[in-house]
Amino acid sequence: MKMHVPILSAAEQGARDGVRKAVREILKRSNDLAPKDDEDLVKSGGIRMDDLTGQASYTAPHALWQHENLDYEHADGGQAKFLETAALQVDVEAMIAAGIAEALRE
């Protein structure tokens, strides 16, 4: 069975590259902010791309609890809202614009 692969314009490919870079940066920063009590949480982090959208997430069973519980204290460092905070720190729009600009220069 032949898979359907969309043919993207240069601008679309540049936008996709920008989204991918932004999501990777969000995950990197999120990992830096995540609780360090066990490395299972950070190891479960990953990104997913689908056309022009991207997502950073964690699959560890306790990821949601660690993210949402503001009362937890982490002896080895880290914080609640690690993914949300990281997403607010990354200028996604600028990274997408840079990806498009780079693609159009080629």
Backbone bond lengths (Angstrom), bond angles and torsions (degrees), N, CA, C in turn:
res aa  C-N    CA-C-N  psi(-1)  N-CA   C-N-CA  omega(-1)  CA-C   N-CA-C  phi
1 M - - - 1.448 - - 1.530 109.20 -
2 K 1.280 116.36 130.92 1.447 122.29 -178.39 1.527 109.52 -84.58
3 M 1.340 116.33 130.94 1.462 120.50 178.95 1.517 109.64 -84.35
4 H 1.310 115.69 142.39 1.458 121.70 176.24 1.522 108.99 -82.69
5 V 1.312 117.15 120.05 1.453 122.31 177.63 1.522 107.14 -117.38
6 P 1.329 117.14 117.92 1.465 118.53 -178.27 1.525 111.66 -66.98
7 I 1.297 115.66 143.74 1.460 122.01 175.65 1.525 106.60 -94.69
8 L 1.315 115.60 115.00 1.456 120.49 -176.15 1.525 110.80 -98.33
9 S 1.314 114.91 143.88 1.459 119.53 173.73 1.527 107.82 -69.66
10 A 1.310 115.75 167.49 1.466 120.01 179.49 1.526 110.42 -58.00
11 A 1.329 117.18 -42.57 1.465 120.72 -179.96 1.525 110.89 -64.55
12 E 1.324 116.73 -42.03 1.466 120.02 178.73 1.521 111.22 -65.22
13 Q 1.322 117.11 -41.57 1.467 120.17 178.27 1.520 110.23 -64.65
14 G 1.323 116.75 -39.79 1.462 120.13 177.00 1.518 111.63 -64.04
15 A 1.331 116.64 -40.08 1.461 120.59 177.27 1.523 110.23 -63.70
16 R 1.313 116.55 -42.45 1.475 120.61 178.41 1.527 110.64 -61.98
17 D 1.323 117.30 -43.08 1.460 120.94 177.42 1.529 110.48 -61.75
18 G 1.325 116.93 -41.35 1.464 121.19 178.36 1.521 111.72 -64.49
19 V 1.326 116.83 -42.40 1.464 120.66 177.33 1.524 110.03 -62.02
20 R 1.335 116.40 -45.61 1.469 120.35 -179.49 1.532 110.79 -59.50
21 K 1.333 117.06 -45.13 1.464 120.63 179.20 1.529 110.80 -63.27
22 A 1.322 116.64 -41.48 1.467 120.53 -179.68 1.520 111.11 -64.38
23 V 1.328 117.27 -45.35 1.462 120.74 -178.72 1.527 110.25 -65.83
24 R 1.311 117.18 -39.08 1.476 119.72 176.51 1.527 110.95 -62.96
25 E 1.326 116.47 -40.26 1.466 120.47 179.02 1.533 110.51 -66.80
26 I 1.319 116.83 -39.68 1.465 120.32 176.60 1.526 109.97 -60.31
27 L 1.333 117.54 -46.17 1.458 120.58 -179.70 1.533 110.61 -63.75
28 K 1.325 117.27 -41.99 1.471 120.87 179.28 1.528 110.06 -59.86
29 R 1.316 117.06 -48.91 1.465 120.65 -179.89 1.529 111.23 -66.02
30 S 1.315 116.29 -38.71 1.455 120.61 178.01 1.522 110.70 -62.08
31 N 1.311 117.33 -42.99 1.466 120.97 177.45 1.524 111.10 -60.34
32 D 1.328 117.08 -36.73 1.463 120.65 177.99 1.528 111.62 -66.10
33 L 1.338 116.68 -32.03 1.462 122.07 -177.26 1.528 113.70 -90.92
34 A 1.322 117.20 -18.15 1.465 121.86 -174.17 1.522 111.31 -66.63
35 P 1.331 116.75 152.13 1.464 120.54 175.88 1.525 111.02 -56.00
36 K 1.316 116.01 140.45 1.465 121.82 -176.90 1.528 112.03 -103.26
37 D 1.334 117.71 8.70 1.468 121.12 -176.66 1.524 111.44 -53.13
38 D 1.298 116.60 -41.35 1.463 120.28 172.48 1.522 106.34 -141.24
39 E 1.275 116.81 150.74 1.467 119.91 -177.11 1.525 112.56 -82.50
40 D 1.340 117.50 -3.99 1.465 119.83 -179.62 1.519 111.72 -60.00
41 L 1.323 116.68 -37.49 1.465 120.25 -179.21 1.525 110.13 -62.41
42 V 1.314 117.52 -53.89 1.465 121.40 -178.07 1.528 111.04 -63.25
43 K 1.334 116.42 -40.75 1.462 119.92 179.53 1.520 112.56 -63.13
44 S 1.331 117.42 -24.53 1.461 120.32 -178.50 1.526 112.82 -83.74
45 G 1.328 117.93 -3.71 1.461 121.33 -179.44 1.515 112.37 -72.98
46 G 1.310 115.81 147.12 1.457 120.61 177.50 1.510 110.84 -165.59
47 I 1.320 115.11 174.37 1.465 120.04 176.58 1.515 108.69 -121.60
48 R 1.322 114.09 156.73 1.460 121.48 176.19 1.526 107.36 -136.11
49 M 1.316 115.55 133.22 1.460 121.58 178.00 1.520 109.48 -115.26
50 D 1.321 115.80 142.98 1.455 122.20 175.92 1.523 107.29 -146.66
51 D 1.299 116.02 104.67 1.463 122.27 -175.61 1.527 109.69 53.13
52 L 1.327 117.80 -112.34 1.466 120.64 -175.87 1.524 112.80 -104.98
53 T 1.317 116.96 23.53 1.465 120.36 176.27 1.521 109.28 -125.29
54 G 1.311 115.04 152.55 1.449 120.81 178.69 1.511 110.36 -140.26
55 Q 1.329 115.53 156.21 1.454 120.72 -178.14 1.526 109.56 -145.16
56 A 1.330 115.84 133.96 1.456 122.18 170.33 1.518 106.27 -104.90
57 S 1.327 116.68 136.64 1.464 119.19 -179.13 1.520 110.29 -157.18
58 Y 1.321 114.51 171.36 1.455 122.88 177.75 1.519 108.46 -125.17
59 T 1.323 116.37 143.04 1.460 120.77 -178.51 1.525 113.07 -108.45
60 A 1.319 118.95 -4.93 1.462 121.12 179.20 1.530 109.16 -59.12
61 P 1.324 117.20 139.96 1.472 120.27 -177.75 1.533 113.71 -57.40
62 H 1.317 117.12 -28.76 1.461 120.23 -176.75 1.536 113.17 -97.98
63 A 1.310 118.11 5.55 1.473 121.44 -176.41 1.525 112.28 -59.67
64 L 1.308 117.21 -46.49 1.475 120.51 -178.81 1.525 110.74 -62.81
65 W 1.329 117.49 -43.96 1.472 120.79 179.06 1.517 110.83 -61.24
66 Q 1.312 116.64 -44.56 1.465 120.68 -179.16 1.532 110.51 -65.44
67 H 1.307 116.44 -37.73 1.462 120.54 -177.88 1.515 112.05 -70.13
68 E 1.313 116.89 -41.96 1.469 121.29 -171.13 1.527 115.10 -90.39
69 N 1.327 118.93 -23.13 1.460 120.15 -174.16 1.520 111.26 -85.15
70 L 1.322 115.88 106.10 1.461 121.87 -177.48 1.527 112.33 -75.39
71 D 1.318 117.64 -13.41 1.468 121.66 -176.57 1.524 113.41 -89.14
72 Y 1.325 118.42 -13.68 1.463 120.02 -178.54 1.523 110.20 -67.19
73 E 1.328 115.52 140.26 1.463 121.71 173.22 1.517 107.57 -112.71
74 H 1.308 116.60 136.30 1.464 122.08 -174.98 1.519 109.64 -116.59
75 A 1.330 115.39 110.32 1.464 121.15 -176.36 1.529 112.37 -59.55
76 D 1.316 116.93 -33.47 1.461 120.67 -177.68 1.524 113.23 -95.35
77 G 1.312 117.46 10.78 1.460 122.21 178.91 1.512 112.36 97.12
78 G 1.295 116.02 169.99 1.454 122.83 -178.46 1.520 110.32 111.25
79 Q 1.312 115.20 173.36 1.459 120.52 -175.12 1.515 110.76 -151.21
80 A 1.310 114.93 165.15 1.458 121.19 170.48 1.535 107.81 -74.74
81 K 1.296 116.55 166.18 1.473 122.93 177.45 1.530 112.22 57.27
82 F 1.334 116.25 31.76 1.465 120.96 -176.76 1.521 112.45 -63.01
83 L 1.325 118.15 -41.40 1.465 120.67 -179.58 1.527 110.95 -73.54
84 E 1.306 116.03 -42.50 1.471 120.95 179.04 1.529 111.02 -62.14
85 T 1.326 116.36 -44.58 1.465 120.59 179.20 1.524 110.81 -62.26
86 A 1.312 116.54 -44.34 1.464 120.37 179.53 1.525 111.13 -61.63
87 A 1.327 116.90 -41.16 1.467 120.35 -179.58 1.529 111.06 -63.43
88 L 1.318 116.63 -33.75 1.469 119.93 178.93 1.530 111.98 -75.14
89 Q 1.324 117.77 -21.10 1.458 121.85 -178.57 1.526 113.37 -83.56
90 V 1.309 117.55 -20.74 1.461 121.64 -175.44 1.526 109.74 -96.23
91 D 1.316 116.06 128.91 1.470 121.55 178.13 1.531 108.26 -84.96
92 V 1.313 115.01 83.30 1.467 121.61 -175.48 1.523 111.26 -59.61
93 E 1.326 116.35 -44.02 1.463 120.02 -177.94 1.524 111.49 -60.22
94 A 1.322 117.01 -41.63 1.470 120.59 179.64 1.529 110.64 -65.43
95 M 1.321 116.89 -37.25 1.468 119.69 -179.91 1.529 110.69 -69.97
96 I 1.315 117.01 -36.29 1.471 120.05 176.22 1.523 109.98 -67.15
97 A 1.322 116.54 -44.77 1.470 120.28 179.00 1.530 110.70 -60.43
98 A 1.339 116.67 -41.09 1.469 120.16 178.71 1.534 110.63 -65.06
99 G 1.318 117.03 -38.55 1.457 120.33 177.71 1.517 112.06 -63.43
100 I 1.330 116.46 -41.76 1.458 120.98 179.02 1.529 110.21 -66.64
101 A 1.338 116.07 -45.24 1.470 120.10 -179.93 1.523 110.46 -59.78
102 E 1.322 116.91 -43.17 1.470 121.17 179.21 1.524 110.88 -62.28
103 A 1.327 116.64 -44.22 1.468 120.72 -178.93 1.529 111.30 -64.27
104 L 1.316 117.87 -37.28 1.457 121.09 -178.23 1.529 112.16 -75.85
105 R 1.331 117.30 -20.68 1.476 120.95 176.87 1.524 111.09 -76.24
106 E 1.323 117.15 -24.62 1.472 120.91 -175.36 1.496 112.59 -74.67
